[in-house]
């Protein structure tokens, strides 16, 4: 199911889970190994790897294996896509609210002080 979704859907699905958001928060400070990422989490290493797979499928995280060590890092472009979508929605609502405010001001000009 996850592999057939729109890229933006994959980002929001990945960020819907608090554990994955915590992992993204940690990775936003710089690359870390999977073991380091797993330390503060109260779950098994295989569970952490499953969460990382979701983040990688969404494009939010990239990992690289050198020898026996897998290092993960954030891919800001994927988060930028979500940010752009949210910004567009916010601007649309701000315009609507501004128009509503103008309309209300025209209907009740004496209440502006």
Number of C-alpha atoms within 10 A of each C-alpha: 4 13 10 8 12 10 17 16 14 23 22 13 16 25 20 11 11 10 16 18 14 15 21 21 12 16 18 14 10 10 17 18 16 17 14 13 21 18 12 10 14 10 11 10 15 10 13 20 15 11 17 23 16 20 23 20 17 26 20 22 22 17 18 11 10 8 6 6 11 13 17 21 20 24 18 12 11 17 18 12 14 16 12 11 11 12 12 11 11 12 11 12 12 12 11 12 12 12 12 12 12 11 12 13 13 12 10 9 10 8 9 8 4
